[in-house]
Amino acid sequence: MLPAEIIARFRIDKSSGFKLADCDPGDTCGLDIDKKEAKELLETGVKRLAQLQERLYAEGHWAVLAILQGIDTSGKDGVIKHVLSGVNPQGCEVHSFKAPSAEELQHDFLWRVAQRLPASGRIGIFNRSHYEDIIEVRVHKIIPRSVWYQRYRQINEFEQYLSENNIKIIKLFLHISKDEQNKRLEDRLKDPKKRWKIDEKDIQKRKYWDEYLKAHEDIINKCNASWAPWYIIPSNIKWFRNILAATILVHILESMNLSFPKPKVDISKMTIE
């Protein structure tokens, strides 16, 4: 696991003035390890996360909502696959948010998110989230600015409400470079096992790279609070991305002082025949 001071380095503590250009998507904090060491370090984090998830489930007081945002190919699926591989499926749910359905469009933009919030004792993973209802509609000018701009405030109020009702929010932005995205898209085209992932929209969206980056930068600046801060995950190097994401999740769960509840019966009077 990585030390706490590294986690603090990637947490956004200010509410404005943050620039993605100041963050190196290839950063590894100078960590120079081979694949075997990286695998062992990640396994340590995954094992610890599973232990903490068991306490979260048993205690049944808190819920954890991990929000993964990032430009296409940044590795949201990879984090879910590698970091949460050891978590008990009974206590963890993953939800992806793409273009809203006809039914979802008949409700306010937070309705579909509210339907999928984790229950007490569980971890909920959002692969994309309510932030898409600012990013996509802004970049592609689907709705007026006057509509999507007020969603910053609405999301802040929504997340504060969740926090006050025992849902711990962990927001991770997976940051990659445009060159790295190009490599990953080309890799998908060349590898028969990965071609199914290719979507024509992924290629088309590259034309809007700067607009997407600016939209993400603004949600980080405008929707950052002490109860739900953003963490920037350098994601060009996959092993570092996974280890850092696992470390942040473990660190936050450990800070919650989770514990197993006391038995509801007097064990001293029980015998097993």
C-alpha positions in Angstrom: 0.0 0.0 0.0 1.1 3.6 -0.6 1.7 6.0 2.3 -0.9 8.5 3.4 1.2 11.5 2.1 0.9 10.2 -1.4 -2.9 10.0 -1.1 -3.0 13.6 0.1 -0.9 14.6 -2.9 -3.8 13.5 -5.2 -6.7 14.9 -3.2 -8.1 18.2 -4.3 -8.4 20.3 -1.2 -9.3 23.7 -2.9 -12.6 24.5 -4.3 -11.4 26.5 -7.4 -8.3 27.1 -9.4 -7.4 23.5 -10.1 -5.9 22.7 -13.5 -5.7 19.3 -15.0 -2.7 20.6 -17.0 -0.8 20.7 -13.8 -1.3 16.9 -13.2 1.0 14.5 -15.1 -1.2 11.5 -16.2 2.0 9.4 -16.3 3.0 10.2 -12.7 4.0 7.2 -10.5 5.4 9.2 -7.6 8.8 7.9 -8.5 7.8 4.4 -7.7 10.2 2.1 -9.6 8.9 -1.5 -9.2 8.6 -4.5 -11.6 5.4 -6.3 -12.5 5.7 -8.8 -9.8 6.1 -6.2 -7.1 3.2 -4.2 -8.5 1.0 -7.3 -8.5 2.0 -8.0 -4.8 1.3 -4.4 -3.8 -2.1 -4.5 -5.4 -3.0 -7.8 -3.9 -2.2 -6.4 -0.4 -4.6 -3.6 -1.1 -7.3 -5.8 -2.5 -7.1 -8.1 0.5 -7.3 -5.3 3.0 -10.3 -3.8 1.1 -12.1 -7.1 1.3 -11.5 -7.2 5.1 -12.9 -3.6 5.5 -15.9 -4.4 3.3 -16.7 -7.3 5.5 -16.7 -4.9 8.5 -18.8 -2.4 6.6 -21.4 -5.1 5.8 -21.5 -6.4 9.3 -21.8 -3.1 11.0 -24.5 -2.0 8.6 -24.4 1.7 9.5 -22.5 3.3 6.6 -22.7 2.9 2.9 -19.9 3.7 0.5 -20.4 5.3 -2.9 -17.3 5.2 -5.2 -17.7 7.4 -8.3 -15.4 6.8 -11.2 -15.2 9.5 -13.9 -12.7 9.8 -16.8 -12.4 10.2 -20.5 -13.0 7.1 -22.7 -10.3 4.4 -22.2 -9.0 6.0 -18.9 -9.6 2.6 -17.1 -12.8 2.7 -15.2 -13.6 -0.9 -16.1 -10.0 -1.8 -15.2 -10.2 -0.4 -11.7 -13.5 -2.2 -11.1 -12.0 -5.5 -12.4 -8.6 -5.3 -10.6 -9.3 -3.3 -7.4 -12.7 -4.8 -6.5 -11.9 -8.4 -7.4 -11.7 -9.5 -3.8 -14.8 -7.8 -2.5 -17.8 -10.1 -1.6 -20.4 -9.6 -4.4 -23.2 -9.7 -1.8 -21.9 -6.4 -0.5 -21.0 -4.6 -3.7 -22.9 -3.3 -6.7 -21.7 -1.8 -9.9 -23.8 0.5 -12.0 -22.9 2.1 -15.4 -24.5 5.3 -16.6 -24.6 5.9 -20.3 -27.1 7.9 -22.4 -30.4 8.1 -20.4 -33.3 5.9 -21.5 -36.7 7.2 -22.5 -38.0 6.5 -19.1 -35.1 8.3 -17.4 -35.6 11.3 -19.5 -39.1 11.7 -18.1 -37.6 12.3 -14.7 -35.2 14.8 -13.2 -31.5 14.0 -14.0 -30.7 12.7 -10.5 -33.6 10.2 -10.5 -31.8 7.4 -12.2 -28.8 7.8 -9.8 -31.0 7.9 -6.7 -32.5 4.5 -7.8 -29.0 2.9 -7.6 -27.6 4.3 -4.4 -26.0 1.6 -2.1 -27.9 0.4 0.9 -26.3 0.5 4.4 -23.5 -1.9 4.7 -22.7 -2.0 1.0 -20.3 -0.5 -1.5 -21.8 1.1 -4.6 -19.6 1.7 -7.7 -20.7 4.2 -10.3 -19.0 3.7 -13.7 -19.7 7.3 -14.8 -22.4 9.0 -12.8 -24.6 12.1 -12.4 -21.7 14.2 -13.7 -22.4 12.9 -17.2 -25.5 15.0 -17.1 -23.3 18.1 -17.1 -20.4 16.8 -19.2 -22.2 15.3 -22.2 -24.9 17.9 -22.5 -22.4 20.7 -22.2 -19.9 19.4 -24.7 -22.5 18.5 -27.3 -24.8 21.5 -26.6 -27.8 19.2 -26.0 -29.5 21.5 -23.5 -29.0 25.2 -22.7 -26.2 26.4 -20.5 -28.8 27.8 -18.1 -30.0 24.3 -17.4 -26.8 22.3 -17.0 -25.0 25.1 -15.1 -27.4 25.0 -12.2 -26.7 21.2 -11.9 -23.3 22.0 -10.2 -25.3 23.4 -7.2 -27.9 20.6 -7.4 -25.2 18.0 -7.3 -23.4 19.6 -4.4 -26.6 19.7 -2.4 -27.4 16.1 -3.4 -24.0 14.9 -2.3 -24.1 16.8 1.0 -27.5 15.2 1.6 -26.1 11.7 1.0 -23.1 12.5 3.3 -25.4 13.6 6.1 -27.3 10.3 5.7 -24.3 8.0 6.2 -23.2 7.5 2.6 -19.5 8.1 2.3 -18.6 9.4 -1.1 -15.3 8.7 -2.8 -14.8 10.5 -6.2 -12.0 9.3 -8.5 -11.1 11.0 -11.7 -8.9 8.8 -13.9 -6.6 11.1 -15.8 -5.0 10.0 -19.1 -3.2 11.8 -21.9 -4.5 12.2 -25.4 -1.6 10.2 -26.8 -2.2 7.4 -24.3 -5.9 7.3 -25.3 -4.8 7.0 -29.0 -2.6 4.0 -28.1 -5.4 2.2 -26.2 -7.9 2.8 -29.1 -5.4 1.4 -31.6 -4.7 -1.5 -29.3 -8.4 -2.3 -29.3 -8.5 -2.2 -33.1 -5.5 -4.6 -33.4 -6.5 -7.1 -30.7 -9.4 -9.4 -31.7 -10.1 -9.9 -28.0 -10.6 -6.2 -27.5 -12.4 -5.2 -30.7 -15.8 -5.7 -29.1 -15.0 -2.6 -26.9 -14.7 -0.3 -29.9 -17.5 2.2 -30.4 -17.5 4.6 -33.3 -18.4 7.3 -30.8 -15.1 6.8 -29.0 -13.3 7.9 -32.1 -15.6 10.8 -32.8 -15.3 12.1 -29.3 -11.5 12.6 -29.7 -12.4 15.7 -31.8 -13.8 17.2 -28.6 -10.9 16.3 -26.4 -10.3 19.8 -25.1 -13.9 20.4 -24.5 -14.2 17.2 -22.5 -11.1 18.0 -20.5 -12.4 21.5 -19.7 -15.8 20.0 -18.7 -14.2 17.5 -16.3 -11.9 20.2 -14.9 -14.9 22.4 -14.1 -16.8 19.6 -12.3 -13.7 19.0 -10.2 -13.5 22.7 -9.3 -17.2 23.4 -8.8 -18.2 20.1 -7.1 -15.5 19.6 -4.6 -16.2 19.6 -0.9 -14.8 18.3 2.3 -17.5 15.7 2.5 -16.9 14.6 -1.1 -13.5 15.6 -2.4 -12.1 14.6 -5.7 -9.0 12.5 -6.1 -7.0 12.7 -9.4 -5.7 9.3 -10.4 -2.8 9.4 -13.0 -3.9 6.6 -15.3 -1.4 6.3 -18.1 0.4 3.6 -16.1 -2.2 1.0 -15.4 -0.5 -0.7 -12.4 0.0 2.6 -10.6 -3.6 3.6 -11.4 -4.9 0.4 -9.7 -2.6 0.6 -6.7 -3.5 4.3 -6.1 -7.2 3.6 -6.4 -7.0 0.7 -4.0 -5.0 2.7 -1.5 -7.4 5.6 -1.5 -10.4 3.2 -1.0 -8.6 1.4 1.8 -7.5 4.6 3.5 -11.0 6.1 3.5 -12.6 2.9 4.8 -10.0 2.7 7.5 -10.7 6.3 8.6 -14.4 5.3 9.2 -13.3 3.1 12.2 -15.5 0.2 11.1 -16.0 -2.6 13.6 -17.9 -5.9 13.9 -21.0 -5.4 16.0 -21.4 -7.2 19.3 -23.5 -10.4 19.3 -27.3 -9.9 19.8 -27.4 -12.9 22.1 -25.5 -14.0 25.2 -22.9 -16.3 23.7 -21.9 -17.6 27.2 -25.3 -19.3 27.6 -25.2 -20.9 24.2 -24.1 -24.5 23.5 -23.8 -26.4 20.3 -24.9 -30.0 20.6 
